[in-house]
Amino acid sequence: MAGPTPFRGRPLRRFEDERLLRGEGSFVDDMRLPGMLHAAVLRSPHAHALVRSVDASRARAMPGVAAVLTGEDTAGVLPNIAAVRREGMGETPIPEHPVLAHERVCYVGQPVAIAVAEDRYAARDALDLIDVDYEPLEPVMDPRAAARPDAPVLHPGSSSNVVMRTAAGAGDVDAAFAAADHVVRASFEVPRLAAVPMECRATLAEYDAGSDSLTVWTSTQVPHRVKTYLASLLPKAPGHIRVIAPDVGGGFGRKIEVWPEEVAVAYLAQQLGRPVKWAEDRSENIVTGQGRGYTADVEAAVASDGRVLGMRFRMLADMGAYFLTSTGGPPGNAVQRVAGPYAIPAMDVECLGVVTNRVPTGPYRGAGGPEAAVLIERTMDMIAAEIGMDPVELRRRNFIPADAFPYTTATGLTYDSGDFARALDRVLELAGYAEVRKQQRTARAGGPLIGIGVATIVKASGGKANVRNGEARVEIDAAGHVVIYTDVSPHGQGIETSFAQIAADLIGVPPAQVSVRHGDTDMLATGGGTTSSRGLAVGGSAAYLALEQARERLARAAAGLLGCAPADVSLADGSATSGSSSVSFGDVTAAAHREDGALVFSASYTLPANPFAFAAHAAVVEVDRDTGDVALVRFAAVHDIGRVINPMIVRGQVHGGITQGIGQALSEAMVYDAAGQPLTGSLMTYGIPTAQTMPRFLLDQLESPSPTNPLGIKGIGELPTVAAPVAVANAVMDALRGTTTRHIDMPLLPEKVWRALGEMA
Amino acid sequence: MAHAVRLTVNGTTHAHEVEPRLLLVHFLRDVLGLTGTHVGCDTSQCGACTVLVDGAAVKSCTSFAVQADGADIRTIEGLATGEALHPIQQAFWEKHGLQCGFCTPGMVMTLVQVLERNPDPTEAEVRSGIAGNLCRCTGYENIVEAARHAAAAMRAARA
């Protein structure tokens, strides 16, 4: 007899949506507390300068201004935000971010002072009355120049601008190059990007002196991390700190942070005894919320049959002027992920972290993955061009075969499962690869240049070993309402729905009877938040373990009611059944309650190893010969993400992830001038994709369940953003194969492409 | 210097004294407490603040409250009829047209105008119609789906 249809795999409509659709969401800036003050931040207009003096007396005297905090007030009072120490940081002193700049500013946008007033307009007015005397200094802007031994050093007392070295590799690389028939060399630049969540950062803090408790609502992906840091940074640590992430309007990695403004706002609320709210504007968000920023030199040793024998990567990561808590993370990911889906026996990879006079970087969707994918996947296409082989065939020859899992790359990643060739075949079918190749051969002279590009990539989910643990608690009341508390802190991922589906399959509760509560440090002792595509793989698994305990208990209660053994009870679709007799889910929970008084099940879970998801993307572009404009005519993508809980949500993640990747490929980059001024500091100049420039996506998926976790999950959040940029870049360079230009760094803006077209071979 | 404004929002008339520089979006959010209308940028690109002013989609971060004196304004909070969502809201729910939900109110209000002007838009027309509204989560495809689904539902309801 077939069992009940599982909720897993159903495109259930989201429980999150109705209040958001009615305008009843509660984002931080929507909140208002009695007596609340508004904060505004004065930021450095210079990339590098001495601060001779800050005079806030006029601002403090302004009617409606409650306080102005400057670096002079916080020096020696608020400690710097301690960087998370990571492998490769060695003994080098890591420049830590001060909450407010004191004596020196090191990037445009660095917080210098913060004004607090009765309303947001008055707070902003107060900033105009703060007089800062700067003495501009020469900025350090070019990471390659900054890394040279004779370069001027940014931080006094430091011996070098290179503050971090991270490396990976194995095998005899020199022997590989000695044996190579071809050596392919290339240099790349992966620009800085702004994450641009639609909701900018915002923080509201309230301190209650009577109970010595501080509550902070902040637009974050990591409430527990913010709590931990506040406890150590505030000079008079409150007896109780509670951090709440209410509705969060997107994060994409740049809300995995403890920001100076969050610390300052909490400190001010405590000092003033009144709630303080700060909401940044978009320009502040763009000049402060950035990721990526790499240059790299790559060499590949290739045999005449296309096998890659060995590779060297020398990378520089632009860390910015200081390290915030997540700044050191992405380079460590990048050095391992350059292995891609290939069986390359010898690799030697190094990334140096260099300080420059820019805002600190941090993870942005993919966090080391997209930058690594650009390097390996562009190089694969250059190898193919060099040896005269189709890039698809070259990839096939180098893939890790489906029967080789688990497979450990030369960079030290152990892939759990996959079938790369099958996913690639499917995406070629979707994109019409063979037809496009034929079309290229028969294209009319003078028509648009057609290009097709593929990218095949692997992406870990769950994060590094020290963050792969999660917590969950399940509470069930007598009437059968189920509450799942999770340490996952979502901002669009739909876990209120997918966790309810997991619960429905395990304990038979109707999904609509499940509440999923998240983003509040008072709910659970620890928590990793939503980072590293960990939501379902870690958080979902923790919930699964707690729900398994609940199932065991409920099966026992149902057995009592049905007069059978617990093993004979099936819990599904709102009832407990044994043979032909059944009772309702509510009857079962009521019975268990009568016996136990309360039904509470807690679990913590540690993901033993990362699941690795796989993506094969293919882009078809048309390049306008006269303008260099790139039109995306088709975009196909196949993802192997293990088991799928809600396919509708997965598709949504895929659409958004691809779109951000296309933005990176075609229009997005943080551009600075030589003086360190950002030239793309607003949405007028920083070009994120619009509805008009995006194509429809042709999608499919494979399910190679991961053996690493009970749900068989592989994360989907970041995967598409890793593959899409370089698929598009490969397509554009394919369209330009008749020119003498071998490579153009992203973004592939019309001007750059047009210049390459001028060099037609 | 305060200016008196009197305007109707979602059917209720409000009279307030406001600073001439007060943006309409801050009037709605901070004075009236209607926080469904969001602020997503400071250069009129993102459209999260879109409301209907006398029936026309307007970016409320780019107009002053005093400019709306005497106007009839509709915000996301005034779109549903009690329990029943507006067909566009309903379609966003069914077609997964939102993820984080921050751009959603502005996106929906813009589409009210798009579908009023063109009850049967092509995909390209929908994409053009929402080109002034940015979403960073969805890649737009499901929003476009939702818009066309809503258009069909609204046409059927009129037929």
Interface residues (C-beta under 8 A of the other chain):
Chain A: P11 R13 R14 E16 D17 E18 L20 L21 R22 G23 E24 G25 S26 F27 D29 D30 R32 D119 R120 Y121 V196 P197 M198 E199 C200 D247 V248 G249 G250 F252 A279 D281 R282 S283 H491 G492 Q493 G494 M648 I649 R651 G652 Q653 V654 H655 G656 G657 I658 T659 Q660 S682 L683 M684 I688 P689 T690 A691 Q692 M694 R696 F697
Chain B: E19 R21 L22 H26 R29 D30 G33 L34 T35 G36 T37 H38 V39 G40 C41 D42 T43 Q45 C46 A48 T75 I76 E77 L79 A80 L85 Q89 F92 W93 E94 H96 L98 Q99 C100 G101 F102 C103 T104 P105 V108 E123 V126 R127 S128 I130 A131 N133 L134 C135 R136 C137 T138 G139 Y140 E141 N142 I143 V144
